[in-house]
């Protein structure tokens, strides 16, 4: 396995060879001996690194060259004027899988050296047919949104923010019980902090919503619905102060339950019809509480009242008729059902994501807006970030990011080999980029329980 110093040394050597090969191919004819020597040296370096790891990734992020998620200042200087050229060709990311042959490297270097610039509006699937046909080398663009989410954010900081938000939700709840209205300053602080985190590292925060805490479900559910509501809203283009309003509404959607007797709210068995009738009053109570709370945006009261209504007119409060539901209500309702179904409680087992998404799509799409459900499915994937999964090869990995076109092929970080051994150096795979083969990891087969491996997958993202 590569240690840090050796990894940096080989990464610098790789970029030096890459720069030399590309410059030589630009300056000299393909038959020139110098061109052949430079490309062969590059291929040898690639092969050497592949002896330690199955995938090499090179990214051009801003003014930096990043190899396997490690910035290399020396490489940036080596490439120099080649960086703008690569970007003009639409090349911001290069992925090289184990098994690259010399002929592939030759084809790749000459194709890049000779390729005309692409238009900015053109979506790159591969720089010309020569590169797109290579079995082990792929090029493409880096999406800004993905780069933000996959940046080297401090998971411990995100986890602490989440934990603090859950604690604050508990205090807000207790204040509403004791004084009849929630603490507005605490509410705004929580919504502000979560909104900022959603904007900066949405994937990490979504992963934290999967934490199972049976003891304070009410408070984690408040925070989870807030995060899931804002994540959906941001995907729809909502940002700034309005995004915080969505988050605050999600946080307060169930505040009416402070008026539900504790013995009913925390009852471990199935509720009686009379007890459920008490529960069904919480949307009206929540709207009333929020309407009399100073400085609370009207959206919060609307969402509290509507979040159990459905687009087909069903749900409750019974008799409430709406020609259409507020957008914040609709995304909050999706988040509410999703988080409630995936949470294991004394009277309910947790459901897998595919079952939850099936429920959201049920009743011929009349209960929930199916466009929003589709977007939510793309956001979360069948296997959401932070889930531990088994790949088709038997390897075990943690999901890093969902891939909207194919929910069974997310980006993952492989932690255990197919024989069950813990890897000293985990490595990342974009499963959607790998052609399906029996001997290569290309899709997720099933979720696995982190307890069986005695790890916290969130610390390994």
N, C-alpha and C positions, 0 to 999 in steps of 0.2 A: 504494500500500500504506500501511496505517496505521503511523505510528511510535508509540512508547510514549506520548508526551505527548498526541498527538491522540486515541489510543485511549481514554485515561483521560478526556479532555474529553468525547468523544462518549458514553462509557459513563455519565458523571455526568449529562449532558443527557438521555439515554434514561431513566434512573431517575427524574429529576425530572419528566419528562413523564408517565411511567407512574403515579407517585404522584398527580399532579394529576388525571389522567384518571380514575383509580379513585375518588379522593375525590369528584370532581364527580359521577360516576355514582351514588354512594351518597347524596349530599345533595340532588340535584335530579332533576327529571323528565327523561326521555330527550330531550324536545323543547327543553329549556332551552339557550339559545345558548352558555352557558359550557361545558356538557358537550360540545357539538359542536366548539367551538374547541379544547378540551383534547385530545380524541381525535384531531382532525386534526393537531394539533401533534405528538402521539405518533407517528402514522403517518408524518409527514414525517421525523421523526428516525430511525425504523426504516429508511425508504427510503434515507436518507443513509448510514447505516452499511452497508446492503446494497450500496451502491456500491463499498465496499472489501472486503467479505467476504460469502460466501454464507449464513452461518449466525450467528445471535446466540443465545447461551444465557445465561439468568439462573438462578442457583441460590441457594437459601436454605439456607446451611450453618451450623448452630448459630445464633449471633446475628449472622452476617455475611451480606451480600449479595455474591454473586460473579458478575461478568459476564465471560463468556469466560475463566474460570479466574483472573480478577484480582479480589481482594477490594476492595470499595469502601466505606470507612467512611462517606463522605458519603451514599451511597445508603441505608445502614442507618439513618442519622438521618432521611433524607427519608421513608422508609416508616413508621418509628416503629410506631404501633399497628396498621398494616396487616399487618405481618409475622405476628403470631399469627393474624390473620384468614385470611390466605392458607394458613397451615399447617392451620387447622381445616377448610378446604375441600379439603385433600389436595394443595395446590399447593406443591411444593418446587423444581420445575424447570420453566422455560418455555423452549421452543426455537422460534425464528422463522426460517423459511427465506426465502431471497430469493424475491420474487414476492408478498409479502403485500399484499393490497388493503385500501383504507380500510374496506370493508364487513366484512372479516374482523376488523379491529381493533375496530370498533364492536361487533360481536357478542361478541368476546372480553371486552371491558371490561364490557359490561352483564351478561354471563353470570356473570363473577366477582363483580361487585357484588351480584347478586341471588341467587347460589347459596346454598343452605342448607349448613351444615357437614356433612361426611360422617363416618360412624363410623370410629374408628381402625382397626377390623378390616377395613374395606372396601378392596379393592384398586382403585386409581384407574386407569382406562384413559383418562379424559378427564372433566372436570368438567361432567357433563351432556351431553346429545346435542348441544347447540349448539356446544360447544367440540370435542368429539370428531369432529365433521364438518368442522371447518375444515381446509383442505388444507395450509396453511403454518404453522399454530401448533399446538403440542402442549404439554400439561402433564403432570406426573407427580410421583412421589416420587423422592427420592434414597436409594438403598440404602446403609446405613452401610458394609457390606463393600466396596462399589464405591468409596465415597468414600475410604476408607482407602487402597485400592490405587491410586486415581487422584490422590492428593494430590501436592503439589509436593515429592516426595522427591528427594534428591540422588542421581542415577544414578551419579555418580562415586563416592560413598560406598558404594553397593551393589556397584558393580563392584570396588572395592578389597576389600570384605569377601569377595566371591567369589574373587578372586585370592589373597587370604591363606588362604582355606579350602583352595584347591587346593595351595598351597605346604605348608600344614600336613599335608594328606593325604599328600603325598610323604614328609615327615619321619616321619609315623606308620608308613607302609609300610616305610621303611628301618629304623626301630627294631624293628618286628616281625620283619623279616628277620634283623637282627643279634642280637637278644636273645630272640627266640621269642615275645614278647608286645608289643602296642602300648603306646604311652605314654597312660595313662588320662587324665592331666591335659590333654594336648593334645586327646584325643578329646572330653572334656567341653566344653572351650573352643570347639571347632569346632561341636559340636552346639548349644551354647547360642547362639552367634552366629547360626547359620543359622536356628534356631527363632525367634529374635526377629525376624529379617528376614522370614521367612515370615509371621509374625503382622502385621507392620507394612506390608510392601509386597510381597505375594506375586507380583503381576504382574511387577514389575521383576525379581525374582529368577528367576522362571520364564523370562523372556526371556533372562537371562544363561546359562541352561543350554543354550541353542541355539548358544553360541559353539563354533566349530570349532577345536580344537587337536589336531592329529594327533600332535604330538611327545610329549605326556604324557596320552594317552587314559586310561590306567589311573587317574590321579589325578582328572582332570575327571569321569570316569565315577563315581567314588566320591562326589564332591560332588553331581553331578547327581542320582544316585539318592537321596541323602539329601534333597535339596530336593524332588524329585518325590514321594517317599514322605510327607514332612511336609505337602506341599500337599494331597495326597489325604486324609491323616488329619485335617487341620484341617477340610476340607470335611465330614467325617463327625462332627465335634464334638469331636475329640481336641484337648486344649490342655494348657498348663502342663507339669509334669514328664514326663507321659506322652508329650507331643508330642516332647520332647527324646529320650526313649527310642526312639521311632520313627525320629527323625533319626539317632541314633547307630547303630541297627541297619542303616539304609540305608547309612550311611557304611562300615560294616564287613562288608557282605554278602559281598564277594569277598576278604576278608582271607586266606582259605586259599590264594589264588594266590601268596602270598609263598613257598610251598614248591614252586611250579612252576618248573622251570629256565627261565632267561631266554630261551634260544634257542627254547623252545617257546612261551612266553607272547608273545613279540614276533615270532614267525615271520610273514613277509609272505605266504607261500603258504598254501594249504589244508593243514590238519593231516592227518597219517596217522591210521589207526585207533588205532595204539599211542600216538601223541601225544595224541589226543583222550581216550583212556582215562586218561592222566595228568591232563589238565585236569579230568576228571569226578571226581577225588578231592578237589577244592578245597572242596566243601561240608562234607565230613567233617573235613578239616583245619581249616577255618575255625571250625567249632563247637568243636573241641578247643582251638584257640588261645584262643578267647574264654572258654571254660569255666575255663581256668586263669589267666585275667587277673583280678587282684583288682579288686573294685568295679565290674565290668561287669554291667549288668542281664541277667538270664537271657534276656530277649527277643532280645538281639543274637545269642546262640549259636543260638537256635531259628531265627531268620531266616537265619543263615548256612547252617544245615543244610538248611532247607526251600526256599530260594528258587528251586531248579530243579525242585522237585516241582510237580505240577499237580493240579487238583481231580479229574481223571478217573483219577488213579493213575499217570499216565505221568511221564516226566522221570527225574531221578536225584538222589541215590544210588539205584541199582537195588536193588529188594527192600525199600525203605523204604515202609511202608504207613501212611497216616494217614486216619482216618475224616473228619477235617476239618483244614484248614490254619489256622494262626494268622492273624488279620486283618492283623497287621504283615507277615507273609510274603506275603500275597496282594497288598497294595498295593505292596510292595517289588518283587515279581515283575513286576507291570505296568510299574513305573518302569524296571526293569532291561531288559526287552525293548524298551520304547519308546526309551530312550536309546541302547542298543546299535544298534538298527536305523537310527536317524537320524544316527548318527555315521559319517563317512567315514574309513575306514582304508585301509592299503595293499592289503589283500586284500578290501575290501568297499566298495561305493559306498553313499552315504547314500540312504535311502528317504524318499519324501514321507510326510507325516503320514497321508494317507488310506490309503496302502498299509499303514502300520504298524497303524492302527486296525483294518483289515480282518484282519490276522494275529491281533490280539488277540481278534477276534470269531470266528475260524475254528473248525473242528472242531465245528460245531454248539454252540459255547459250552461245551464240556466241559473245556477246559484252564484257562480263567480264569473267575472269577466275573463273569458278564455284567452284573450290577448295578454292580460296581466298574468294569468297563470303560466302561459307559455314563456313569458319573459322571466318569471320567477324560477321556472324549471331550468332555464338557461343560466340564471344567476347562481343557483345552488348546485345544479347537477344531481344525478342520481346518487353520487357519492360526494358529499360536500367537503370543502376544505377542513382539514383536521381529522378526517376519518381514517382509520387504519384499514387497509384493504389487502386482499390476496390477488395477485396478478395471474394471468393465464399460464405463466411458467412456474407458478408456485412461490415466487418471491413475494415478500410482504413489504408494503410501502405505505407512507402517509400521503394523503391527497393534498396537493398544494394549491391547485386552481382548477375549477371546472372548465370544460371545453364545450361551448354551447352547441355546435353541430352534432356532437356525439357524446352523450353523457357517460358512456362506458369507457371513454378514453381521455381522462383528465391528465393534467400534469402531476407527477408523483415524485416523491423522494424515496428511493429504495433503501430499506433498512436491514432486511434479512434476505439472505440468499435462498435459492430454491431448496437447499438442504437444511434450512432452518437456522443457519449460523448468523449471528449478528455481524454486520459489516463494520469494520473499523472506520472506513470512510464511506458514508452514504453517497449516492449519486442521484442526480435528477434525470427524469425521462419525460419528454413530451410524447405521451402515448399516441396522440393523434397524428404525429409525424412519422410513425413507424409502420411499415407495411406488415400486415398480419402474417405471421409464420409461426409454426409450432415451437420453434426453438428460441423465439425472441418475445420478450414482454411487449404486448401491444394493446392490452385491454384489461379491465378489472373484472374479476370473476365473482367476488363476494366480499362483504365487509367482514372484519374479524374483530374480536374483543381485545382491546389493548391490555386488559388485565391478564390475558393468557401469555403475554410477552413481557409483563411487568415493566411497561414503559408508559410515559405520558407523551403521546404523539405530538401534542402542541408545542412541546419544547424542542422538537426536531424539525419544525417547519422552517 
